[in-house]
Amino acid sequence: MKKAAYWLLAILITLVSSIYQRMTGPTHPKKVAVEWNRVQYKMKLPRSGVQHDEIVRLEGLPSDAKAQMHYRRYPTSNEYTTVDFKWEDDVLQAALPVQPVGGKLQYYITVGGENLPADEPLLLRFRNDVPAGILVPHILLMFAAMLFAVYTFLLVVTRKKYSGWLKITVATLFVGGFIFGPLVQHVAFGPWWTGFPYGTDLTDNKTLLAFLFFVAALATLRWKYNKWVVCLAVLFMMVIFSIPHSTYGSEYDYTTQQLGTGK
């Protein structure tokens, strides 16, 4: 197998893993099917907002459509507040009021007598807006770290030299996960680190665990069984990185009026 084929396969595996992680994440918009007059309309409901009222738009519905929004702070036992969607710029719109950083609203909509989503209300978490100059390098570096890890794995299983790419993987993971990662966390929510031992944020914790596995692989580079350690590190990285992003992340406590580090 030529190197070009290695890279193509590594890119494919990384893309599939990244898309899966994004699509299953708790901040990814929720797809719903709204029915009006026996016609279905597909749309997305937001699950992440920045520091302003989050406008929920029901696009594509006919002019006679009506809808309501029901929301409350989460986690609380407050009664739901209900507001009507209004037509603005030919789109039904309703606003979810801005909350403190890390604050969440639980909400659902009613269209034609049907509550959506049908299974359970959505959670929308508010954060500060993260500049592209911080967010984009973080995303690219974490993507690159996974790509280099998969490429290293392919070199190991095909008995090619892999030590150089192992070192590049460790370096890329460190910069993306422990330099730009905390920067993103700090700008978005305030704390620099919400994983072990300070919190239960799975995004921070899974990055820490993956890095420790790769440090172990690097530390045992001269060991005759090092290839097995490398394979274990890569497979472990693929498994834990499949955990949805932002799971058990920072959450504002409305009782104490403080930001928690992992909910």
C-alpha positions as CSV (number, residue, x, y, z in Angstrom):
1,M,0.0,0.0,0.0
2,K,1.4,3.4,-1.0
3,K,1.6,6.4,1.3
4,A,-1.1,8.2,-0.8
5,A,-3.5,5.3,0.0
6,Y,-2.6,5.5,3.7
7,W,-3.4,9.2,3.8
8,L,-6.6,8.7,1.9
9,L,-7.8,6.0,4.3
10,A,-6.7,8.1,7.3
11,I,-8.6,11.1,6.1
12,L,-11.7,9.0,5.5
13,I,-11.6,7.5,8.9
14,T,-11.0,10.9,10.6
15,L,-13.8,12.6,8.6
16,V,-16.3,9.8,9.5
17,S,-15.3,10.0,13.2
18,S,-15.5,13.9,13.3
19,I,-18.9,14.0,11.5
20,Y,-20.3,11.4,13.9
21,Q,-19.0,13.3,16.9
22,R,-20.5,16.6,15.7
23,M,-23.9,15.2,14.6
24,T,-24.4,13.4,18.0
25,G,-23.2,16.3,20.2
26,P,-25.6,18.0,22.6
27,T,-25.0,21.5,21.0
28,H,-25.8,20.4,17.5
29,P,-29.2,21.7,16.2
30,K,-32.0,19.2,16.5
31,K,-33.8,18.2,13.4
32,V,-37.6,18.0,13.6
33,A,-40.4,17.5,11.2
34,V,-43.2,20.0,11.6
35,E,-46.6,19.1,10.3
36,W,-49.2,21.7,9.2
37,N,-52.3,20.8,7.2
38,R,-51.0,17.3,6.7
39,V,-47.8,18.6,5.1
40,Q,-44.4,18.0,6.7
41,Y,-41.7,20.7,6.9
42,K,-38.2,19.8,8.1
43,M,-36.3,22.3,10.1
44,K,-33.7,22.6,12.9
45,L,-34.0,23.8,16.4
46,P,-30.9,25.4,18.1
47,R,-29.2,23.9,21.2
48,S,-26.4,26.5,21.6
49,G,-26.6,30.3,21.9
50,V,-24.3,33.2,22.5
51,Q,-24.9,36.3,24.7
52,H,-28.0,37.6,23.2
53,D,-31.6,36.4,22.8
54,E,-31.7,33.2,20.7
55,I,-34.1,33.5,17.9
56,V,-35.9,30.3,16.9
57,R,-37.1,30.4,13.3
58,L,-39.6,28.0,11.7
59,E,-38.8,28.5,8.1
60,G,-40.9,27.4,5.1
61,L,-44.3,27.2,6.9
62,P,-47.4,28.6,5.1
63,S,-48.7,32.0,6.1
64,D,-51.6,30.5,8.0
65,A,-49.4,28.5,10.4
66,K,-49.3,29.2,14.1
67,A,-46.9,28.0,16.8
68,Q,-46.0,28.5,20.4
69,M,-42.7,28.3,22.4
70,H,-42.5,26.9,25.9
71,Y,-39.4,27.4,27.9
72,R,-38.0,27.4,31.5
73,R,-34.6,27.6,33.1
74,Y,-32.7,24.4,33.6
75,P,-32.2,22.7,36.0
76,T,-35.2,24.2,37.8
77,S,-38.8,23.1,38.6
78,N,-40.2,26.4,37.4
79,E,-43.3,26.4,35.3
80,Y,-42.9,26.8,31.5
81,T,-43.3,30.3,30.0
82,T,-45.3,30.2,26.8
83,V,-45.0,32.8,24.0
84,D,-46.5,32.9,20.6
85,F,-44.4,32.7,17.4
86,K,-44.8,35.9,15.3
87,W,-44.4,36.4,11.6
88,E,-41.3,38.5,10.9
89,D,-39.7,38.7,7.4
90,D,-42.0,36.0,6.2
91,V,-40.7,33.6,8.9
92,L,-42.3,32.5,12.2
93,Q,-40.0,33.6,15.0
94,A,-39.8,33.5,18.8
95,A,-37.0,34.5,21.1
96,L,-35.4,32.5,23.9
97,P,-34.2,35.0,26.5
98,V,-30.4,35.2,27.0
99,Q,-29.1,33.5,30.1
100,P,-25.8,33.9,32.1
101,V,-22.8,32.1,30.6
102,G,-23.3,28.4,31.0
103,G,-27.0,28.9,31.7
104,K,-29.5,26.6,30.0
105,L,-33.0,26.8,28.9
106,Q,-35.3,23.8,28.5
107,Y,-37.8,24.3,25.7
108,Y,-40.1,22.8,23.2
109,I,-42.5,24.1,20.5
110,T,-46.1,23.4,19.7
111,V,-47.3,23.4,16.1
112,G,-50.8,22.3,15.1
113,G,-51.4,20.8,18.5
114,E,-48.3,18.7,18.4
115,N,-45.3,19.2,20.8
116,L,-41.9,19.0,19.3
117,P,-39.6,17.3,19.9
118,A,-42.0,14.6,20.7
119,D,-39.7,12.6,23.1
120,E,-38.4,15.3,25.5
121,P,-37.7,19.0,25.6
122,L,-34.4,20.4,24.2
123,L,-31.7,22.0,26.2
124,L,-30.0,25.2,24.9
125,R,-26.8,26.4,26.6
126,F,-25.5,30.0,26.4
127,R,-21.9,30.9,26.1
128,N,-19.7,33.7,25.0
129,D,-18.8,34.0,21.4
130,V,-15.4,32.5,20.6
131,P,-13.3,34.4,18.0
132,A,-12.4,32.5,14.9
133,G,-8.7,33.1,15.6
134,I,-9.0,30.8,18.6
135,L,-11.7,28.4,17.6
136,V,-10.5,27.6,14.1
137,P,-6.9,26.6,15.1
138,H,-8.3,24.5,17.9
139,I,-10.6,22.6,15.6
140,L,-8.0,22.2,12.9
141,L,-5.3,21.0,15.4
142,M,-7.6,18.4,17.0
143,F,-8.7,17.2,13.6
144,A,-5.0,17.0,12.6
145,A,-4.1,15.1,15.8
146,M,-6.7,12.4,15.0
147,L,-5.6,12.3,11.4
148,F,-1.9,11.8,12.3
149,A,-2.9,9.2,14.9
150,V,-4.8,7.2,12.4
151,Y,-1.9,7.5,9.9
152,T,0.5,6.3,12.6
153,F,-1.7,3.4,13.3
154,L,-1.7,2.4,9.6
155,L,2.1,2.6,9.5
156,V,2.3,0.4,12.6
157,V,0.0,-2.4,11.2
158,T,1.8,-2.4,7.9
159,R,5.2,-2.5,9.6
160,K,6.5,0.8,8.4
161,K,8.6,3.3,10.4
162,Y,6.2,5.3,12.6
163,S,8.2,7.0,15.4
164,G,8.3,10.4,13.6
165,W,4.5,10.5,13.1
166,L,4.0,9.4,16.7
167,K,5.9,12.4,17.9
168,I,4.0,14.7,15.5
169,T,0.8,13.3,16.8
170,V,1.7,14.0,20.5
171,A,2.9,17.5,19.7
172,T,-0.3,18.4,17.7
173,L,-2.6,16.9,20.4
174,F,-0.8,18.9,23.1
175,V,-1.0,22.3,21.2
176,G,-4.6,21.7,20.1
177,G,-5.9,20.2,23.3
178,F,-3.9,21.9,26.1
179,I,-3.1,25.4,24.6
180,F,-6.0,26.2,22.3
181,G,-8.5,24.0,24.1
182,P,-8.2,25.9,27.4
183,L,-8.3,29.2,25.4
184,V,-11.6,28.2,23.9
185,Q,-13.0,27.1,27.2
186,H,-11.9,30.3,28.9
187,V,-13.3,32.6,26.3
188,A,-16.6,30.6,26.0
189,F,-17.3,30.1,29.7
190,G,-14.6,31.6,31.9
191,P,-12.7,28.6,33.5
192,W,-9.5,27.4,31.8
193,W,-9.9,23.8,32.7
194,T,-13.1,21.9,33.8
195,G,-11.8,18.3,33.6
196,F,-10.0,16.3,36.3
197,P,-9.4,17.2,39.1
198,Y,-11.6,20.3,38.9
199,G,-14.7,19.0,37.2
200,T,-16.4,16.3,35.1
201,D,-16.3,17.9,31.6
202,L,-15.9,15.0,29.3
203,T,-14.3,17.1,26.5
204,D,-11.4,18.0,28.8
205,N,-11.2,14.6,30.4
206,K,-11.2,12.6,27.2
207,T,-8.4,14.9,25.8
208,L,-6.4,14.3,29.0
209,L,-6.8,10.6,28.8
210,A,-5.9,10.4,25.1
211,F,-2.8,12.5,25.7
212,L,-1.7,10.3,28.6
213,F,-2.0,7.2,26.4
214,F,0.1,8.8,23.7
215,V,2.7,10.0,26.2
216,A,2.9,6.3,27.3
217,A,3.4,5.3,23.7
218,L,6.1,7.8,23.3
219,A,7.8,6.9,26.5
220,T,8.0,3.2,25.5
221,L,9.2,3.9,22.0
222,R,12.3,1.7,22.4
223,W,10.3,-1.2,23.9
224,K,9.9,-4.1,21.6
225,Y,6.2,-4.2,22.2
226,N,5.8,-0.4,21.6
227,K,3.7,-1.0,18.5
228,W,0.9,-2.5,20.7
229,V,1.0,0.5,23.0
230,V,0.7,2.8,19.9
231,C,-2.2,0.8,18.6
232,L,-3.9,0.8,22.0
233,A,-3.4,4.6,22.2
234,V,-4.9,5.2,18.8
235,L,-7.9,2.9,19.3
236,F,-8.5,4.4,22.7
237,M,-8.4,7.9,21.1
238,M,-10.9,6.9,18.5
239,V,-13.3,5.4,21.0
240,I,-13.3,8.3,23.5
241,F,-13.3,11.0,20.8
242,S,-16.6,9.4,19.6
243,I,-18.1,10.7,22.8
244,P,-20.2,13.7,21.8
245,H,-18.4,17.1,22.2
246,S,-19.4,19.3,25.2
247,T,-21.0,16.4,27.1
248,Y,-21.1,17.2,30.9
249,G,-19.7,20.7,30.2
250,S,-19.9,23.9,32.2
251,E,-23.4,24.6,33.6
252,Y,-24.8,27.6,35.5
253,D,-26.4,26.8,38.8
254,Y,-29.5,29.1,39.2
255,T,-29.6,28.2,43.0
256,T,-26.1,29.3,43.8
257,Q,-25.9,31.7,40.9
258,Q,-22.5,30.3,40.1
259,L,-21.0,28.5,37.1
260,G,-20.4,24.8,37.7
261,T,-17.4,23.0,36.1
262,G,-19.1,20.0,34.5
263,K,-22.7,19.1,34.1
